[in-house]
Amino acid sequence: MKTGIKGHDTDPVSNIAVGYDLLGFALDAPGDEIVVRFREEPGLVITQVTGAGGKLPRAVDKNTAGVAAMALLRHLGEERRGIAMEVHKKMPFGSGLGSSAASAVGAVVAVNELLKRPLEKRELLPFAMQGEHVADGAWHADNVAPSLMGGMIFIRDNETLDVHRVHVPEGLYAVVVHPKVEVLTRSARSILREEVSLEQHVRQSGNLGGLLIGLFRSDFELIRRSLHDHIIEPQRASLIPHFRAVQEAARQAGALGCSVSGAGPSVFPLCPHIPLDGHIGQ
């Protein structure tokens, strides 16, 4: 069969300053493209990988897209179905924009479409998570869930994938700055301290609650007061050259807040009523 199915999924911004492993939102662009086609020979194969600088493996069990797709196929009892997959990367590794999550999500969406949608989109989340797990060894949905479901997502519990859409106020925009620095998620997680003081916990919890209430009420001033990370950002700021200067410049220019996207090095200011091309994807 020559007809192919394309899965397009956007890159996400995760953590959103005060929601480490708990919050993320999808951007309208960029994103990965996964193309799948039926083939006569049994089994899933990755026939082409582009845009990854030769770094991505084509072995199905080592590629985030391949692992996610195989997890879905096993669940459906279709692991022997002959499928050829192409992976076209639009973002570099170590960008802090959920590149591996986008590949995993694109793969399960494309395979699900090819098989005539046996599952609803939300039901694809556990299988995309298995692909993401290959990339950084952790189990957190703040990249995968927004990439799959769009918009802003709050993860109440990562283990059970208890995820929920959060209201995005009209006129809220994200500007993403991507410096030419690579920060791998595994490395960025390894530098984090396991201990959090009671004072840090209380201040961070207050800001997370304030951010969520501000989003639901479209209260930009409450959002502004809440976008202050007391735990993760101070530990990762040194990984990004001139981060503090960029953060201060964004605030001086009117941003509600500015923090690290995911593990970095990408930086995102959240901005009110500025029609740039980084609108939070719905």
PyMOL commands that set and color helices and strands:
alter all, ss='L'
color gray80, all
select helices_A, chain A and resi 60-62+64-75+99-114+121-136+144-149+185-190+198-217+220-226+233-239+243-252
alter helices_A, ss='H'
color red, helices_A
select strands_A, chain A and resi 4-14+23-38+44-50+83-88+152-157+162-166+172-174+257-260+267-272
alter strands_A, ss='S'
color yellow, strands_A
deselect
rebuild
show_as cartoon
